[in-house]
Amino acid sequence: MGAIVLVAIGGFMLLEGLMWAIAPTAMRSAYNQMMRQVSDRDLHIGGAISVFIGTCLFAFGAKLILQ
């Protein structure tokens, strides 16, 4: 299970980094355009959900390691 999570996170970071390395101007434009369409409230909610999920995954992973 842990290896799958590492591969998924690593793959995401690889693809995201590759996009920024190949076309930084296009990525900046896409991010700016997207951010204009999202309200601050939605960003707060999305961030809070992300923190909750990240904390749960971190705690679960730590529990598996410490067993």
C-alpha atoms as an extended CHARMM CRD file, in Angstrom:
* protein
*
        67  EXT
         1         1  MET       CA              0.0000000000        0.0000000000        0.0000000000  PROA      1               0.0000000000
         2         2  GLY       CA              2.7540000000        2.4270000000        0.9510000000  PROA      2               0.0000000000
         3         3  ALA       CA              4.6240000000        1.7760000000       -2.2850000000  PROA      3               0.0000000000
         4         4  ILE       CA              1.5070000000        2.5590000000       -4.3030000000  PROA      4               0.0000000000
         5         5  VAL       CA              1.0730000000        5.8790000000       -2.5250000000  PROA      5               0.0000000000
         6         6  LEU       CA              4.7320000000        6.7540000000       -3.1210000000  PROA      6               0.0000000000
         7         7  VAL       CA              4.4500000000        5.8800000000       -6.8080000000  PROA      7               0.0000000000
         8         8  ALA       CA              1.2540000000        7.9410000000       -7.1360000000  PROA      8               0.0000000000
         9         9  ILE       CA              2.7150000000       11.0100000000       -5.4200000000  PROA      9               0.0000000000
        10        10  GLY       CA              6.0110000000       10.6310000000       -7.2680000000  PROA      10              0.0000000000
        11        11  GLY       CA              4.2170000000       10.3090000000      -10.6050000000  PROA      11              0.0000000000
        12        12  PHE       CA              2.1490000000       13.3890000000       -9.9130000000  PROA      12              0.0000000000
        13        13  MET       CA              5.2400000000       15.4090000000       -8.9650000000  PROA      13              0.0000000000
        14        14  LEU       CA              7.0990000000       14.1180000000      -12.0230000000  PROA      14              0.0000000000
        15        15  LEU       CA              4.3420000000       15.1420000000      -14.4370000000  PROA      15              0.0000000000
        16        16  GLU       CA              3.7290000000       18.4960000000      -12.7510000000  PROA      16              0.0000000000
        17        17  GLY       CA              7.4400000000       19.3080000000      -12.6950000000  PROA      17              0.0000000000
        18        18  LEU       CA              7.8330000000       18.2270000000      -16.2990000000  PROA      18              0.0000000000
        19        19  MET       CA              5.0500000000       20.5740000000      -17.3970000000  PROA      19              0.0000000000
        20        20  TRP       CA              6.6650000000       23.5080000000      -15.5760000000  PROA      20              0.0000000000
        21        21  ALA       CA             10.1090000000       22.6160000000      -16.9920000000  PROA      21              0.0000000000
        22        22  ILE       CA              8.8940000000       22.3560000000      -20.5950000000  PROA      22              0.0000000000
        23        23  ALA       CA              6.3860000000       25.2320000000      -20.7870000000  PROA      23              0.0000000000
        24        24  PRO       CA              6.5920000000       27.6140000000      -17.8120000000  PROA      24              0.0000000000
        25        25  THR       CA              4.8620000000       30.4850000000      -19.6100000000  PROA      25              0.0000000000
        26        26  ALA       CA              1.9080000000       28.3420000000      -20.6690000000  PROA      26              0.0000000000
        27        27  MET       CA              1.6170000000       26.8780000000      -17.1550000000  PROA      27              0.0000000000
        28        28  ARG       CA              1.6780000000       30.3380000000      -15.5610000000  PROA      28              0.0000000000
        29        29  SER       CA             -1.0190000000       31.5030000000      -17.9680000000  PROA      29              0.0000000000
        30        30  ALA       CA             -3.1850000000       28.4480000000      -17.2580000000  PROA      30              0.0000000000
        31        31  TYR       CA             -2.8200000000       28.8680000000      -13.4890000000  PROA      31              0.0000000000
        32        32  ASN       CA             -3.6020000000       32.5880000000      -13.6340000000  PROA      32              0.0000000000
        33        33  GLN       CA             -6.6920000000       31.9530000000      -15.7610000000  PROA      33              0.0000000000
        34        34  MET       CA             -7.8870000000       29.1790000000      -13.4440000000  PROA      34              0.0000000000
        35        35  MET       CA             -7.3130000000       31.2110000000      -10.2720000000  PROA      35              0.0000000000
        36        36  ARG       CA             -9.4380000000       34.0830000000      -11.6000000000  PROA      36              0.0000000000
        37        37  GLN       CA            -12.3830000000       31.6840000000      -11.8870000000  PROA      37              0.0000000000
        38        38  VAL       CA            -12.1800000000       30.2830000000       -8.3340000000  PROA      38              0.0000000000
        39        39  SER       CA            -13.5000000000       32.2440000000       -5.3540000000  PROA      39              0.0000000000
        40        40  ASP       CA            -11.5040000000       32.6910000000       -2.1440000000  PROA      40              0.0000000000
        41        41  ARG       CA            -14.1700000000       30.7150000000       -0.2720000000  PROA      41              0.0000000000
        42        42  ASP       CA            -13.7040000000       27.7240000000       -2.5770000000  PROA      42              0.0000000000
        43        43  LEU       CA             -9.9210000000       27.9360000000       -2.1480000000  PROA      43              0.0000000000
        44        44  HSD       CA            -10.3120000000       27.9790000000        1.6450000000  PROA      44              0.0000000000
        45        45  ILE       CA            -12.6100000000       24.9450000000        1.5810000000  PROA      45              0.0000000000
        46        46  GLY       CA            -10.3570000000       23.0500000000       -0.8280000000  PROA      46              0.0000000000
        47        47  GLY       CA             -7.2940000000       23.8600000000        1.2700000000  PROA      47              0.0000000000
        48        48  ALA       CA             -8.9920000000       22.7310000000        4.4790000000  PROA      48              0.0000000000
        49        49  ILE       CA            -10.0970000000       19.4560000000        2.8720000000  PROA      49              0.0000000000
        50        50  SER       CA             -6.5710000000       18.9150000000        1.5360000000  PROA      50              0.0000000000
        51        51  VAL       CA             -5.0600000000       19.5070000000        4.9880000000  PROA      51              0.0000000000
        52        52  PHE       CA             -7.5180000000       17.0470000000        6.5440000000  PROA      52              0.0000000000
        53        53  ILE       CA             -6.8420000000       14.3270000000        3.9670000000  PROA      53              0.0000000000
        54        54  GLY       CA             -3.0810000000       14.9260000000        4.1320000000  PROA      54              0.0000000000
        55        55  THR       CA             -3.1190000000       14.6980000000        7.9300000000  PROA      55              0.0000000000
        56        56  CYS       CA             -5.1070000000       11.4540000000        7.8080000000  PROA      56              0.0000000000
        57        57  LEU       CA             -2.7380000000        9.9290000000        5.2380000000  PROA      57              0.0000000000
        58        58  PHE       CA              0.3000000000       11.0770000000        7.2220000000  PROA      58              0.0000000000
        59        59  ALA       CA             -1.0690000000        9.6280000000       10.4680000000  PROA      59              0.0000000000
        60        60  PHE       CA             -2.0170000000        6.3480000000        8.7840000000  PROA      60              0.0000000000
        61        61  GLY       CA              1.4210000000        6.0650000000        7.1690000000  PROA      61              0.0000000000
        62        62  ALA       CA              3.1740000000        6.8600000000       10.4410000000  PROA      62              0.0000000000
        63        63  LYS       CA              1.0680000000        4.2330000000       12.2080000000  PROA      63              0.0000000000
        64        64  LEU       CA              2.0490000000        1.6240000000        9.6080000000  PROA      64              0.0000000000
        65        65  ILE       CA              5.7300000000        2.5090000000        9.9500000000  PROA      65              0.0000000000
        66        66  LEU       CA              5.7130000000        2.4480000000       13.7600000000  PROA      66              0.0000000000
        67        67  GLN       CA              4.0200000000       -0.9540000000       14.0580000000  PROA      67              0.0000000000
